[in-house]
Amino acid sequence: MIVIEPRIEARASTRESLRAMTDGSGVRTVVVSSMRVAGELATVLLKHSAAETAPVAATR
């Protein structure tokens, strides 16, 4: 989950709130400053996520 919080002074508390709400759920959260940063980060996270879930080819 990517959360956009433009106010720098609110980002830390937002991170802590999200951590408390999602603790143990396996949901990853990131708090960023803008839609631009969220868009850039989303492509990186999706590539990383796809690599983690890609099936491993069986070898003999």
C-alpha distance matrix in Angstrom:
0.0 3.8 6.4 9.9 12.8 16.0 18.2 18.5 20.1 17.2 14.4 15.7 16.1 12.6 11.4 14.0 13.3 9.7 11.3 14.0 12.2 10.3 13.2 14.6 12.2 10.9 7.2 6.0 4.7 6.4 8.5 10.7 13.9 14.1 13.2 15.2 13.4 10.0 12.1 13.7 10.9 9.2 12.7 13.0 9.9 11.1 14.6 13.9 12.2 15.2 17.6 16.5 17.0 20.0 23.2 25.7 29.1 31.9 34.8 38.3
3.8 0.0 3.8 6.6 9.8 12.6 15.1 15.5 17.6 15.0 12.1 14.1 14.9 11.5 10.6 13.9 13.6 10.5 12.5 15.5 14.2 12.9 15.6 17.5 15.5 14.1 10.5 8.5 5.8 4.9 5.9 7.2 10.3 10.3 9.7 11.8 9.8 6.6 9.3 11.0 8.5 7.8 11.5 12.0 9.8 11.6 14.8 14.5 13.8 16.7 18.9 18.4 19.3 22.0 25.4 27.8 31.1 34.1 36.8 40.4
6.4 3.8 0.0 3.8 6.4 9.7 12.0 12.8 14.6 11.8 9.4 11.9 12.3 8.7 8.9 12.3 11.5 9.2 12.0 14.6 13.4 13.1 16.0 18.5 16.8 16.2 12.5 10.8 7.4 6.1 4.7 6.2 8.5 9.0 9.2 12.1 10.5 7.9 11.2 13.2 11.2 11.0 14.8 15.4 13.5 15.3 18.6 18.2 17.5 20.5 22.7 22.1 23.0 25.8 29.1 31.5 34.9 37.8 40.5 44.1
9.9 6.6 3.8 0.0 3.8 6.3 9.2 10.6 12.9 10.6 8.7 12.0 12.8 9.6 10.7 14.1 13.7 12.1 15.0 17.5 16.6 16.7 19.4 22.1 20.6 19.9 16.3 14.3 10.8 8.5 5.8 5.0 5.6 5.7 6.7 9.8 8.8 7.2 10.5 12.6 11.5 12.0 15.5 16.4 15.3 17.2 20.2 20.3 20.1 22.8 25.0 24.8 25.8 28.4 31.9 34.2 37.4 40.5 43.1 46.8
12.8 9.8 6.4 3.8 0.0 3.8 5.6 7.4 9.3 7.0 6.0 9.7 10.3 7.8 9.7 12.9 12.6 12.2 15.0 17.1 16.8 17.6 20.0 23.1 22.1 21.7 18.3 16.3 12.5 10.2 6.5 6.0 5.2 7.0 9.3 12.0 10.9 10.3 13.8 15.4 14.4 15.4 18.9 19.3 18.4 20.6 23.4 23.2 23.1 26.1 28.0 27.6 28.9 31.6 35.0 37.2 40.6 43.6 46.1 49.7
16.0 12.6 9.7 6.3 3.8 0.0 3.8 6.2 8.9 8.1 7.8 11.5 12.7 11.0 12.8 15.9 16.0 15.8 18.4 20.6 20.5 21.3 23.6 26.7 25.7 25.2 21.8 19.5 15.8 13.0 9.4 7.4 4.5 5.9 9.1 11.2 10.7 11.3 14.3 15.7 15.4 16.9 20.0 20.6 20.3 22.5 25.1 25.1 25.5 28.3 30.1 30.0 31.5 33.9 37.5 39.6 42.8 46.0 48.3 52.0
18.2 15.1 12.0 9.2 5.6 3.8 0.0 3.8 5.5 5.4 6.5 9.8 10.8 10.2 12.4 14.8 15.2 15.9 18.3 20.1 20.5 21.8 23.7 27.1 26.6 26.4 23.2 21.0 17.2 14.6 10.8 9.6 7.2 9.6 12.9 14.8 13.9 14.6 17.9 18.9 18.3 20.1 23.3 23.4 22.9 25.5 28.0 27.6 28.0 31.0 32.6 32.3 33.9 36.5 40.0 42.0 45.3 48.3 50.7 54.3
18.5 15.5 12.8 10.6 7.4 6.2 3.8 0.0 3.8 5.4 5.4 7.8 9.9 10.1 11.4 13.7 15.0 15.8 17.4 19.5 20.6 21.6 23.0 26.3 26.2 25.8 22.9 20.3 16.7 13.8 10.2 9.2 7.3 10.7 14.3 15.5 13.8 15.0 18.4 18.7 17.8 20.1 23.1 22.6 22.2 25.2 27.3 26.6 27.3 30.5 31.7 31.3 33.3 35.9 39.3 41.0 44.4 47.3 49.5 53.1
20.1 17.6 14.6 12.9 9.3 8.9 5.5 3.8 0.0 3.8 5.8 6.9 8.1 9.5 11.3 12.6 13.9 15.5 17.0 18.5 19.9 21.4 22.6 26.1 26.4 26.4 23.7 21.5 17.9 15.6 12.1 12.1 10.8 14.1 17.5 19.1 17.3 18.1 21.7 22.2 20.9 23.0 26.2 25.6 24.8 27.8 30.1 29.1 29.6 32.9 34.1 33.3 35.3 38.1 41.4 43.1 46.6 49.4 51.5 55.1
17.2 15.0 11.8 10.6 7.0 8.1 5.4 5.4 3.8 0.0 3.8 5.7 5.6 6.1 8.7 10.2 10.6 12.3 14.3 15.6 16.5 18.3 19.8 23.4 23.4 23.6 20.8 18.9 15.3 13.4 10.0 10.8 10.1 13.2 16.2 18.4 16.7 16.6 20.3 21.3 19.7 21.3 24.7 24.4 23.2 25.9 28.5 27.5 27.6 30.9 32.4 31.4 33.1 36.1 39.3 41.2 44.7 47.4 49.8 53.4
14.4 12.1 9.4 8.7 6.0 7.8 6.5 5.4 5.8 3.8 0.0 3.8 5.6 5.0 6.1 8.7 9.9 10.5 12.1 14.3 15.3 16.2 17.7 21.1 21.0 20.8 18.0 15.7 12.1 9.9 6.6 7.7 8.0 11.4 14.3 16.2 13.9 13.8 17.6 18.2 16.3 18.1 21.5 20.8 19.6 22.5 25.0 23.8 24.0 27.5 28.7 27.8 29.6 32.6 35.8 37.6 41.1 43.9 46.2 49.7
15.7 14.1 11.9 12.0 9.7 11.5 9.8 7.8 6.9 5.7 3.8 0.0 3.8 5.4 5.1 6.3 8.7 10.0 10.6 12.5 14.4 15.4 16.1 19.6 20.2 20.1 17.9 15.6 12.5 10.8 8.5 10.4 11.4 14.9 17.7 19.4 16.7 16.5 20.3 20.6 18.3 20.1 23.4 22.2 20.7 23.9 26.2 24.5 24.6 28.3 29.2 27.9 29.9 33.0 36.1 37.6 41.3 43.8 46.0 49.4
16.1 14.9 12.3 12.8 10.3 12.7 10.8 9.9 8.1 5.6 5.6 3.8 0.0 3.8 5.4 5.0 6.1 8.6 9.7 10.6 12.3 14.2 15.1 18.8 19.4 20.0 17.8 16.3 13.1 12.3 10.1 12.5 13.5 16.6 19.1 21.4 19.0 18.3 22.1 22.9 20.5 21.8 25.3 24.5 22.6 25.4 28.1 26.4 26.1 29.7 30.9 29.4 31.0 34.3 37.2 39.0 42.7 45.1 47.5 50.8
12.6 11.5 8.7 9.6 7.8 11.0 10.2 10.1 9.5 6.1 5.0 5.4 3.8 0.0 3.8 5.4 5.1 6.1 8.5 9.9 10.5 12.1 13.8 17.4 17.3 17.8 15.1 13.7 10.3 9.7 7.4 10.2 11.5 14.2 16.2 18.7 16.6 15.4 19.1 20.2 17.9 18.7 22.3 21.9 19.8 22.4 25.3 23.9 23.3 26.8 28.4 26.9 28.3 31.6 34.6 36.6 40.2 42.7 45.3 48.7
11.4 10.6 8.9 10.7 9.7 12.8 12.4 11.4 11.3 8.7 6.1 5.1 5.4 3.8 0.0 3.8 5.5 5.2 6.1 8.6 9.9 10.5 11.6 15.0 15.2 15.2 12.9 11.0 7.9 7.4 6.3 9.7 12.0 14.9 16.8 18.8 16.0 14.8 18.5 19.1 16.2 17.3 20.7 19.7 17.5 20.4 23.0 21.2 20.8 24.4 25.6 24.0 25.6 28.9 31.9 33.7 37.3 39.7 42.2 45.6
14.0 13.9 12.3 14.1 12.9 15.9 14.8 13.7 12.6 10.2 8.7 6.3 5.0 5.4 3.8 0.0 3.8 5.5 5.0 6.2 8.6 10.0 10.2 13.9 14.9 15.5 13.9 12.7 10.3 10.7 10.1 13.4 15.6 18.5 20.5 22.6 19.8 18.5 22.2 22.8 19.8 20.7 24.1 23.0 20.5 23.3 25.8 23.7 23.1 26.8 27.8 25.8 27.4 30.9 33.5 35.2 39.0 41.1 43.5 46.8
13.3 13.6 11.5 13.7 12.6 16.0 15.2 15.0 13.9 10.6 9.9 8.7 6.1 5.1 5.5 3.8 0.0 3.8 5.4 5.2 6.2 8.7 9.9 13.7 14.0 15.3 13.3 13.0 10.5 11.6 10.8 14.3 16.3 18.8 20.3 22.9 20.6 18.8 22.3 23.5 20.7 21.0 24.6 24.0 21.3 23.6 26.5 24.8 23.6 27.2 28.6 26.6 27.7 31.2 33.9 35.9 39.6 41.7 44.4 47.7
9.7 10.5 9.2 12.1 12.2 15.8 15.9 15.8 15.5 12.3 10.5 10.0 8.6 6.1 5.2 5.5 3.8 0.0 3.8 5.4 5.0 6.0 8.2 11.6 11.2 12.1 9.7 9.4 7.0 8.8 9.0 12.7 15.4 17.4 18.4 20.9 18.5 16.3 19.6 20.9 17.9 17.8 21.4 20.8 17.9 20.0 23.0 21.3 19.9 23.5 25.0 23.1 24.0 27.5 30.2 32.3 36.0 38.2 40.9 44.3
11.3 12.5 12.0 15.0 15.0 18.4 18.3 17.4 17.0 14.3 12.1 10.6 9.7 8.5 6.1 5.0 5.4 3.8 0.0 3.8 5.5 5.3 5.6 9.1 9.9 10.6 9.3 8.8 7.6 9.6 10.7 14.5 17.4 19.8 20.9 23.0 20.2 18.2 21.5 22.1 18.8 19.0 22.3 21.1 18.1 20.4 23.1 20.8 19.6 23.2 24.3 22.0 23.2 26.8 29.3 31.0 34.8 36.8 39.4 42.6
14.0 15.5 14.6 17.5 17.1 20.6 20.1 19.5 18.5 15.6 14.3 12.5 10.6 9.9 8.6 6.2 5.2 5.4 3.8 0.0 3.8 5.7 5.4 9.1 10.2 12.2 11.3 11.9 10.9 13.2 13.8 17.6 20.3 22.6 23.7 26.1 23.5 21.4 24.7 25.6 22.4 22.3 25.7 24.7 21.5 23.7 26.4 24.1 22.6 26.2 27.4 24.8 25.7 29.4 31.6 33.5 37.2 39.0 41.7 44.7
12.2 14.2 13.4 16.6 16.8 20.5 20.5 20.6 19.9 16.5 15.3 14.4 12.3 10.5 9.9 8.6 6.2 5.0 5.5 3.8 0.0 3.8 5.9 9.0 8.7 11.1 9.7 11.1 10.3 13.1 13.9 17.6 20.3 22.0 22.6 25.3 23.1 20.5 23.5 24.9 21.8 21.2 24.6 24.1 20.7 22.4 25.4 23.5 21.5 24.9 26.5 24.0 24.4 28.2 30.3 32.5 36.2 38.1 41.0 44.1
10.3 12.9 13.1 16.7 17.6 21.3 21.8 21.6 21.4 18.3 16.2 15.4 14.2 12.1 10.5 10.0 8.7 6.0 5.3 5.7 3.8 0.0 3.8 6.2 5.4 7.3 6.1 7.9 8.2 11.7 13.4 17.1 20.3 21.8 22.1 24.4 22.0 19.3 22.0 23.2 19.8 19.0 22.1 21.4 17.9 19.4 22.3 20.2 18.1 21.4 22.9 20.3 20.7 24.5 26.6 28.8 32.4 34.3 37.2 40.3
13.2 15.6 16.0 19.4 20.0 23.6 23.7 23.0 22.6 19.8 17.7 16.1 15.1 13.8 11.6 10.2 9.9 8.2 5.6 5.4 5.9 3.8 0.0 3.8 5.6 7.4 7.9 9.3 10.2 13.4 15.4 19.1 22.3 24.3 24.9 26.9 24.2 21.8 24.6 25.2 21.7 21.2 24.1 22.9 19.4 21.2 23.6 21.1 19.2 22.6 23.5 20.6 21.3 25.1 27.0 28.7 32.5 34.0 36.7 39.6
14.6 17.5 18.5 22.1 23.1 26.7 27.1 26.3 26.1 23.4 21.1 19.6 18.8 17.4 15.0 13.9 13.7 11.6 9.1 9.1 9.0 6.2 3.8 0.0 3.8 5.7 7.9 10.1 12.2 15.6 18.1 21.7 25.1 26.9 27.1 28.9 26.2 23.6 26.0 26.6 22.9 22.1 24.7 23.3 19.7 21.1 23.3 20.5 18.3 21.5 22.2 18.9 19.4 23.2 24.6 26.3 29.9 31.2 33.9 36.7
12.2 15.5 16.8 20.6 22.1 25.7 26.6 26.2 26.4 23.4 21.0 20.2 19.4 17.3 15.2 14.9 14.0 11.2 9.9 10.2 8.7 5.4 5.6 3.8 0.0 3.8 5.4 8.6 10.9 14.6 17.3 20.7 24.2 25.4 25.2 27.2 24.7 21.8 23.9 24.8 21.4 20.0 22.5 21.7 17.9 18.8 21.3 19.0 16.4 19.3 20.6 17.5 17.4 21.2 22.8 24.9 28.5 30.0 33.0 35.9
10.9 14.1 16.2 19.9 21.7 25.2 26.4 25.8 26.4 23.6 20.8 20.1 20.0 17.8 15.2 15.5 15.3 12.1 10.6 12.2 11.1 7.3 7.4 5.7 3.8 0.0 3.8 6.3 9.5 13.1 16.3 19.4 23.1 24.2 23.8 25.3 22.8 19.9 21.8 22.3 18.7 17.5 19.7 18.5 14.7 15.7 17.9 15.4 12.8 15.9 16.9 13.8 14.1 17.9 19.7 21.7 25.4 27.1 29.9 33.0
7.2 10.5 12.5 16.3 18.3 21.8 23.2 22.9 23.7 20.8 18.0 17.9 17.8 15.1 12.9 13.9 13.3 9.7 9.3 11.3 9.7 6.1 7.9 7.9 5.4 3.8 0.0 3.8 6.4 10.1 13.1 16.2 19.8 20.7 20.2 22.0 19.6 16.6 18.6 19.4 16.0 14.6 17.2 16.5 12.8 13.8 16.6 14.6 12.1 15.3 17.0 14.5 14.8 18.5 20.8 23.1 26.7 28.9 31.8 35.0
6.0 8.5 10.8 14.3 16.3 19.5 21.0 20.3 21.5 18.9 15.7 15.6 16.3 13.7 11.0 12.7 13.0 9.4 8.8 11.9 11.1 7.9 9.3 10.1 8.6 6.3 3.8 0.0 3.8 6.9 10.4 13.3 17.0 18.1 17.9 19.3 16.6 13.9 16.1 16.5 12.9 12.2 14.9 13.7 10.2 12.1 14.6 12.5 10.8 14.4 15.8 13.7 14.8 18.3 21.1 23.1 26.7 29.1 31.8 35.2
4.7 5.8 7.4 10.8 12.5 15.8 17.2 16.7 17.9 15.3 12.1 12.5 13.1 10.3 7.9 10.3 10.5 7.0 7.6 10.9 10.3 8.2 10.2 12.2 10.9 9.5 6.4 3.8 0.0 3.8 6.8 9.9 13.5 14.9 15.1 16.8 14.1 11.6 14.4 15.1 11.7 11.5 14.7 13.9 10.9 13.2 16.0 14.3 13.2 16.8 18.3 16.8 18.0 21.3 24.3 26.4 30.0 32.5 35.1 38.6
6.4 4.9 6.1 8.5 10.2 13.0 14.6 13.8 15.6 13.4 9.9 10.8 12.3 9.7 7.4 10.7 11.6 8.8 9.6 13.2 13.1 11.7 13.4 15.6 14.6 13.1 10.1 6.9 3.8 0.0 3.8 6.4 10.2 11.8 12.5 13.9 10.8 8.9 12.2 12.5 9.3 10.1 13.4 12.5 10.3 13.2 15.7 14.3 14.2 17.7 19.0 18.0 19.7 22.7 25.9 27.8 31.3 34.1 36.5 40.1
8.5 5.9 4.7 5.8 6.5 9.4 10.8 10.2 12.1 10.0 6.6 8.5 10.1 7.4 6.3 10.1 10.8 9.0 10.7 13.8 13.9 13.4 15.4 18.1 17.3 16.3 13.1 10.4 6.8 3.8 0.0 3.8 7.0 9.3 10.8 12.6 9.9 8.6 12.3 13.0 10.5 11.8 15.3 14.8 13.2 16.0 18.6 17.6 17.6 21.0 22.4 21.7 23.4 26.2 29.5 31.5 34.9 37.8 40.2 43.8
10.7 7.2 6.2 5.0 6.0 7.4 9.6 9.2 12.1 10.8 7.7 10.4 12.5 10.2 9.7 13.4 14.3 12.7 14.5 17.6 17.6 17.1 19.1 21.7 20.7 19.4 16.2 13.3 9.9 6.4 3.8 0.0 3.8 5.9 8.1 9.3 6.5 6.4 10.1 10.6 9.0 10.9 14.1 13.9 13.3 16.1 18.4 17.9 18.5 21.5 23.0 22.9 24.7 27.1 30.6 32.5 35.8 38.9 41.2 44.8
13.9 10.3 8.5 5.6 5.2 4.5 7.2 7.3 10.8 10.1 8.0 11.4 13.5 11.5 12.0 15.6 16.3 15.4 17.4 20.3 20.3 20.3 22.3 25.1 24.2 23.1 19.8 17.0 13.5 10.2 7.0 3.8 0.0 3.8 7.3 8.4 6.8 7.9 11.1 11.8 11.3 13.4 16.3 16.4 16.4 19.0 21.2 21.1 21.9 24.7 26.2 26.4 28.1 30.4 34.0 35.9 39.1 42.2 44.5 48.2
14.1 10.3 9.0 5.7 7.0 5.9 9.6 10.7 14.1 13.2 11.4 14.9 16.6 14.2 14.9 18.5 18.8 17.4 19.8 22.6 22.0 21.8 24.3 26.9 25.4 24.2 20.7 18.1 14.9 11.8 9.3 5.9 3.8 0.0 3.8 5.3 5.3 6.2 8.7 10.1 10.6 12.1 14.8 15.8 16.1 18.0 20.3 21.0 21.6 24.0 25.9 26.4 27.8 29.8 33.5 35.6 38.6 41.9 44.3 48.0
13.2 9.7 9.2 6.7 9.3 9.1 12.9 14.3 17.5 16.2 14.3 17.7 19.1 16.2 16.8 20.5 20.3 18.4 20.9 23.7 22.6 22.1 24.9 27.1 25.2 23.8 20.2 17.9 15.1 12.5 10.8 8.1 7.3 3.8 0.0 3.8 5.5 4.9 6.1 8.6 9.7 10.2 12.7 14.5 14.8 16.1 18.5 19.7 20.1 22.1 24.3 25.1 26.1 27.9 31.6 34.0 36.8 40.2 42.6 46.4
15.2 11.8 12.1 9.8 12.0 11.2 14.8 15.5 19.1 18.4 16.2 19.4 21.4 18.7 18.8 22.6 22.9 20.9 23.0 26.1 25.3 24.4 26.9 28.9 27.2 25.3 22.0 19.3 16.8 13.9 12.6 9.3 8.4 5.3 3.8 0.0 3.8 5.4 5.2 6.3 8.6 9.9 11.4 13.1 14.4 15.7 17.5 18.9 20.0 21.7 23.5 24.8 26.1 27.5 31.3 33.4 36.0 39.5 41.8 45.5
13.4 9.8 10.5 8.8 10.9 10.7 13.9 13.8 17.3 16.7 13.9 16.7 19.0 16.6 16.0 19.8 20.6 18.5 20.2 23.5 23.1 22.0 24.2 26.2 24.7 22.8 19.6 16.6 14.1 10.8 9.9 6.5 6.8 5.3 5.5 3.8 0.0 3.8 5.4 5.2 6.0 8.4 10.4 10.9 12.0 14.2 15.8 16.6 17.9 20.0 21.5 22.5 24.2 25.8 29.6 31.5 34.3 37.7 39.8 43.6
10.0 6.6 7.9 7.2 10.3 11.3 14.6 15.0 18.1 16.6 13.8 16.5 18.3 15.4 14.8 18.5 18.8 16.3 18.2 21.4 20.5 19.3 21.8 23.6 21.8 19.9 16.6 13.9 11.6 8.9 8.6 6.4 7.9 6.2 4.9 5.4 3.8 0.0 3.8 5.5 5.1 5.9 8.8 10.0 10.1 11.8 14.2 15.0 15.6 17.8 19.7 20.4 21.7 23.6 27.3 29.5 32.4 35.8 38.1 41.9
12.1 9.3 11.2 10.5 13.8 14.3 17.9 18.4 21.7 20.3 17.6 20.3 22.1 19.1 18.5 22.2 22.3 19.6 21.5 24.7 23.5 22.0 24.6 26.0 23.9 21.8 18.6 16.1 14.4 12.2 12.3 10.1 11.1 8.7 6.1 5.2 5.4 3.8 0.0 3.8 5.5 5.1 6.7 9.1 10.0 10.7 12.8 14.5 15.3 16.7 18.9 20.2 21.2 22.6 26.3 28.5 31.2 34.7 37.0 40.8
13.7 11.0 13.2 12.6 15.4 15.7 18.9 18.7 22.2 21.3 18.2 20.6 22.9 20.2 19.1 22.8 23.5 20.9 22.1 25.6 24.9 23.2 25.2 26.6 24.8 22.3 19.4 16.5 15.1 12.5 13.0 10.6 11.8 10.1 8.6 6.3 5.2 5.5 3.8 0.0 3.8 5.5 5.8 6.9 9.0 10.4 11.5 13.0 14.6 16.1 17.6 19.2 20.8 21.9 25.6 27.5 30.0 33.6 35.6 39.4
10.9 8.5 11.2 11.5 14.4 15.4 18.3 17.8 20.9 19.7 16.3 18.3 20.5 17.9 16.2 19.8 20.7 17.9 18.8 22.4 21.8 19.8 21.7 22.9 21.4 18.7 16.0 12.9 11.7 9.3 10.5 9.0 11.3 10.6 9.7 8.6 6.0 5.1 5.5 3.8 0.0 3.8 5.5 5.2 6.1 8.5 10.0 10.6 12.0 14.2 15.5 16.6 18.4 19.9 23.7 25.5 28.3 31.7 33.9 37.6
9.2 7.8 11.0 12.0 15.4 16.9 20.1 20.1 23.0 21.3 18.1 20.1 21.8 18.7 17.3 20.7 21.0 17.8 19.0 22.3 21.2 19.0 21.2 22.1 20.0 17.5 14.6 12.2 11.5 10.1 11.8 10.9 13.4 12.1 10.2 9.9 8.4 5.9 5.1 5.5 3.8 0.0 3.8 5.4 5.1 6.0 8.5 9.8 10.2 12.0 14.1 15.2 16.3 17.8 21.6 23.8 26.6 30.0 32.5 36.2
12.7 11.5 14.8 15.5 18.9 20.0 23.3 23.1 26.2 24.7 21.5 23.4 25.3 22.3 20.7 24.1 24.6 21.4 22.3 25.7 24.6 22.1 24.1 24.7 22.5 19.7 17.2 14.9 14.7 13.4 15.3 14.1 16.3 14.8 12.7 11.4 10.4 8.8 6.7 5.8 5.5 3.8 0.0 3.8 5.5 5.2 6.2 8.6 9.8 10.6 12.5 14.4 15.5 16.3 20.1 22.1 24.6 28.2 30.4 34.2
13.0 12.0 15.4 16.4 19.3 20.6 23.4 22.6 25.6 24.4 20.8 22.2 24.5 21.9 19.7 23.0 24.0 20.8 21.1 24.7 24.1 21.4 22.9 23.3 21.7 18.5 16.5 13.7 13.9 12.5 14.8 13.9 16.4 15.8 14.5 13.1 10.9 10.0 9.1 6.9 5.2 5.4 3.8 0.0 3.8 5.5 5.3 6.2 8.6 10.0 10.9 12.6 14.6 15.5 19.3 20.8 23.5 27.0 28.9 32.7
9.9 9.8 13.5 15.3 18.4 20.3 22.9 22.2 24.8 23.2 19.6 20.7 22.6 19.8 17.5 20.5 21.3 17.9 18.1 21.5 20.7 17.9 19.4 19.7 17.9 14.7 12.8 10.2 10.9 10.3 13.2 13.3 16.4 16.1 14.8 14.4 12.0 10.1 10.0 9.0 6.1 5.1 5.5 3.8 0.0 3.8 5.5 5.0 5.9 8.5 9.8 10.5 12.3 14.1 17.8 19.6 22.7 25.9 28.2 32.0
11.1 11.6 15.3 17.2 20.6 22.5 25.5 25.2 27.8 25.9 22.5 23.9 25.4 22.4 20.4 23.3 23.6 20.0 20.4 23.7 22.4 19.4 21.2 21.1 18.8 15.7 13.8 12.1 13.2 13.2 16.0 16.1 19.0 18.0 16.1 15.7 14.2 11.8 10.7 10.4 8.5 6.0 5.2 5.5 3.8 0.0 3.8 5.4 5.0 6.0 8.5 9.8 10.6 11.9 15.6 17.9 20.7 24.1 26.7 30.4
14.6 14.8 18.6 20.2 23.4 25.1 28.0 27.3 30.1 28.5 25.0 26.2 28.1 25.3 23.0 25.8 26.5 23.0 23.1 26.4 25.4 22.3 23.6 23.3 21.3 17.9 16.6 14.6 16.0 15.7 18.6 18.4 21.2 20.3 18.5 17.5 15.8 14.2 12.8 11.5 10.0 8.5 6.2 5.3 5.5 3.8 0.0 3.8 5.5 5.2 6.3 8.8 10.2 10.5 14.3 16.0 18.5 22.1 24.3 28.0
13.9 14.5 18.2 20.3 23.2 25.1 27.6 26.6 29.1 27.5 23.8 24.5 26.4 23.9 21.2 23.7 24.8 21.3 20.8 24.1 23.5 20.2 21.1 20.5 19.0 15.4 14.6 12.5 14.3 14.3 17.6 17.9 21.1 21.0 19.7 18.9 16.6 15.0 14.5 13.0 10.6 9.8 8.6 6.2 5.0 5.4 3.8 0.0 3.8 5.5 5.2 6.4 8.9 10.1 13.7 15.0 18.1 21.3 23.4 27.1
12.2 13.8 17.5 20.1 23.1 25.5 28.0 27.3 29.6 27.6 24.0 24.6 26.1 23.3 20.8 23.1 23.6 19.9 19.6 22.6 21.5 18.1 19.2 18.3 16.4 12.8 12.1 10.8 13.2 14.2 17.6 18.5 21.9 21.6 20.1 20.0 17.9 15.6 15.3 14.6 12.0 10.2 9.8 8.6 5.9 5.0 5.5 3.8 0.0 3.8 5.4 5.1 6.4 8.6 12.1 14.2 17.4 20.5 23.1 26.8
15.2 16.7 20.5 22.8 26.1 28.3 31.0 30.5 32.9 30.9 27.5 28.3 29.7 26.8 24.4 26.8 27.2 23.5 23.2 26.2 24.9 21.4 22.6 21.5 19.3 15.9 15.3 14.4 16.8 17.7 21.0 21.5 24.7 24.0 22.1 21.7 20.0 17.8 16.7 16.1 14.2 12.0 10.6 10.0 8.5 6.0 5.2 5.5 3.8 0.0 3.8 5.4 5.3 5.9 9.6 12.0 14.8 18.1 20.8 24.5
17.6 18.9 22.7 25.0 28.0 30.1 32.6 31.7 34.1 32.4 28.7 29.2 30.9 28.4 25.6 27.8 28.6 25.0 24.3 27.4 26.5 22.9 23.5 22.2 20.6 16.9 17.0 15.8 18.3 19.0 22.4 23.0 26.2 25.9 24.3 23.5 21.5 19.7 18.9 17.6 15.5 14.1 12.5 10.9 9.8 8.5 6.3 5.2 5.4 3.8 0.0 3.8 5.6 5.3 8.8 10.0 12.9 16.2 18.4 22.2
16.5 18.4 22.1 24.8 27.6 30.0 32.3 31.3 33.3 31.4 27.8 27.9 29.4 26.9 24.0 25.8 26.6 23.1 22.0 24.8 24.0 20.3 20.6 18.9 17.5 13.8 14.5 13.7 16.8 18.0 21.7 22.9 26.4 26.4 25.1 24.8 22.5 20.4 20.2 19.2 16.6 15.2 14.4 12.6 10.5 9.8 8.8 6.4 5.1 5.4 3.8 0.0 3.8 5.8 8.5 9.8 13.4 16.1 18.5 22.1
17.0 19.3 23.0 25.8 28.9 31.5 33.9 33.3 35.3 33.1 29.6 29.9 31.0 28.3 25.6 27.4 27.7 24.0 23.2 25.7 24.4 20.7 21.3 19.4 17.4 14.1 14.8 14.8 18.0 19.7 23.4 24.7 28.1 27.8 26.1 26.1 24.2 21.7 21.2 20.8 18.4 16.3 15.5 14.6 12.3 10.6 10.2 8.9 6.4 5.3 5.6 3.8 0.0 3.8 6.3 8.8 12.2 14.9 17.9 21.4
20.0 22.0 25.8 28.4 31.6 33.9 36.5 35.9 38.1 36.1 32.6 33.0 34.3 31.6 28.9 30.9 31.2 27.5 26.8 29.4 28.2 24.5 25.1 23.2 21.2 17.9 18.5 18.3 21.3 22.7 26.2 27.1 30.4 29.8 27.9 27.5 25.8 23.6 22.6 21.9 19.9 17.8 16.3 15.5 14.1 11.9 10.5 10.1 8.6 5.9 5.3 5.8 3.8 0.0 3.8 6.4 9.2 12.4 15.3 18.9
23.2 25.4 29.1 31.9 35.0 37.5 40.0 39.3 41.4 39.3 35.8 36.1 37.2 34.6 31.9 33.5 33.9 30.2 29.3 31.6 30.3 26.6 27.0 24.6 22.8 19.7 20.8 21.1 24.3 25.9 29.5 30.6 34.0 33.5 31.6 31.3 29.6 27.3 26.3 25.6 23.7 21.6 20.1 19.3 17.8 15.6 14.3 13.7 12.1 9.6 8.8 8.5 6.3 3.8 0.0 3.8 6.3 9.0 12.3 15.8
25.7 27.8 31.5 34.2 37.2 39.6 42.0 41.0 43.1 41.2 37.6 37.6 39.0 36.6 33.7 35.2 35.9 32.3 31.0 33.5 32.5 28.8 28.7 26.3 24.9 21.7 23.1 23.1 26.4 27.8 31.5 32.5 35.9 35.6 34.0 33.4 31.5 29.5 28.5 27.5 25.5 23.8 22.1 20.8 19.6 17.9 16.0 15.0 14.2 12.0 10.0 9.8 8.8 6.4 3.8 0.0 3.8 6.3 9.1 12.7
29.1 31.1 34.9 37.4 40.6 42.8 45.3 44.4 46.6 44.7 41.1 41.3 42.7 40.2 37.3 39.0 39.6 36.0 34.8 37.2 36.2 32.4 32.5 29.9 28.5 25.4 26.7 26.7 30.0 31.3 34.9 35.8 39.1 38.6 36.8 36.0 34.3 32.4 31.2 30.0 28.3 26.6 24.6 23.5 22.7 20.7 18.5 18.1 17.4 14.8 12.9 13.4 12.2 9.2 6.3 3.8 0.0 3.8 6.4 10.0
31.9 34.1 37.8 40.5 43.6 46.0 48.3 47.3 49.4 47.4 43.9 43.8 45.1 42.7 39.7 41.1 41.7 38.2 36.8 39.0 38.1 34.3 34.0 31.2 30.0 27.1 28.9 29.1 32.5 34.1 37.8 38.9 42.2 41.9 40.2 39.5 37.7 35.8 34.7 33.6 31.7 30.0 28.2 27.0 25.9 24.1 22.1 21.3 20.5 18.1 16.2 16.1 14.9 12.4 9.0 6.3 3.8 0.0 3.8 6.8
34.8 36.8 40.5 43.1 46.1 48.3 50.7 49.5 51.5 49.8 46.2 46.0 47.5 45.3 42.2 43.5 44.4 40.9 39.4 41.7 41.0 37.2 36.7 33.9 33.0 29.9 31.8 31.8 35.1 36.5 40.2 41.2 44.5 44.3 42.6 41.8 39.8 38.1 37.0 35.6 33.9 32.5 30.4 28.9 28.2 26.7 24.3 23.4 23.1 20.8 18.4 18.5 17.9 15.3 12.3 9.1 6.4 3.8 0.0 3.8
38.3 40.4 44.1 46.8 49.7 52.0 54.3 53.1 55.1 53.4 49.7 49.4 50.8 48.7 45.6 46.8 47.7 44.3 42.6 44.7 44.1 40.3 39.6 36.7 35.9 33.0 35.0 35.2 38.6 40.1 43.8 44.8 48.2 48.0 46.4 45.5 43.6 41.9 40.8 39.4 37.6 36.2 34.2 32.7 32.0 30.4 28.0 27.1 26.8 24.5 22.2 22.1 21.4 18.9 15.8 12.7 10.0 6.8 3.8 0.0
